[in-house]
Amino acid sequence: MNKIGRSALDVLLTGMKTYLAIIAVMLLAPASAAQFAGPAPAAPELSSHDQIKAARAKEAEETKSGPTARAWDRDGDGKRPWDTRARPGNTSKP
């Protein structure tokens, strides 16, 4: 290589190093900014008694709002077919 080619190559390499450094900073800055200070405080664990009370309260709430929330599986009375007893007079099969 001659002197002109070598000096042009040195200028290009120096410029490329600058651009690569800028790109590296741009890629690493959001990743470091996204890190958080520490772990989030854990929620206190519920005792089995409290879990049962919560499950029963949730079930009662779902039952209370059931006929309006899931009207497609209810009769005209608002009851599910498996919750009602079969009437003795209605023995016909479709």
C-alpha positions in Angstrom: 0.0 0.0 0.0 1.2 3.5 -0.7 1.2 6.4 1.8 -2.1 7.9 0.6 -4.0 4.6 0.9 -2.6 3.9 4.3 -3.4 7.4 5.7 -7.0 7.2 4.3 -7.4 3.8 5.9 -6.2 5.2 9.3 -8.7 8.0 9.0 -11.5 5.6 8.2 -10.6 3.3 11.1 -10.5 6.2 13.5 -13.9 7.4 12.3 -15.3 3.9 12.5 -14.1 3.6 16.1 -15.9 6.8 17.0 -19.2 5.6 15.4 -18.9 2.2 17.0 -18.4 3.9 20.4 -21.5 6.1 19.8 -23.6 3.1 18.8 -22.4 1.1 21.8 -23.4 3.9 24.2 -26.8 4.3 22.5 -27.5 0.6 22.9 -26.3 0.2 26.5 -27.9 3.4 27.9 -31.5 2.2 27.8 -30.6 -1.1 29.3 -28.8 0.5 32.2 -31.6 3.0 32.8 -34.2 0.2 32.9 -32.6 -1.5 35.9 -34.3 -1.0 39.1 -32.9 -0.3 42.6 -33.9 -3.5 44.3 -36.4 -6.2 44.5 -40.0 -5.3 45.2 -41.2 -6.0 48.7 -43.0 -9.3 48.8 -46.6 -9.4 49.8 -47.2 -11.0 53.2 -48.4 -14.6 52.8 -51.9 -15.3 53.9 -52.7 -18.0 56.4 -54.8 -21.0 55.3 -57.7 -19.6 57.3 -57.5 -16.2 55.5 -57.2 -18.0 52.1 -60.3 -20.0 52.8 -62.2 -16.8 53.9 -61.1 -15.0 50.7 -62.1 -17.9 48.5 -65.6 -18.1 50.1 -66.1 -14.4 49.8 -65.1 -14.5 46.1 -67.4 -17.4 45.5 -70.3 -15.6 47.2 -69.7 -12.5 45.1 -69.6 -14.6 41.9 -72.8 -16.3 42.9 -74.5 -13.0 43.7 -73.6 -11.5 40.4 -73.9 -14.8 38.5 -77.3 -14.5 36.6 -76.3 -11.2 35.0 -72.7 -12.1 34.4 -73.4 -15.5 32.7 -76.9 -15.4 31.4 -76.3 -17.9 28.7 -76.2 -20.9 31.1 -79.3 -19.9 33.1 -83.0 -20.6 32.9 -85.7 -17.9 32.9 -85.6 -18.2 36.7 -81.9 -17.4 36.8 -80.9 -20.9 37.9 -78.6 -23.3 36.1 -80.2 -26.5 34.7 -78.2 -28.7 36.9 -79.2 -26.7 40.0 -82.9 -27.4 39.4 -84.6 -30.8 40.0 -86.2 -32.5 37.1 -90.0 -32.3 37.2 -91.7 -35.7 37.3 -94.3 -34.6 34.7 -91.6 -33.6 32.2 -90.3 -37.0 31.0 -90.4 -36.4 27.3 -87.1 -36.6 25.4 -86.4 -34.5 22.4 
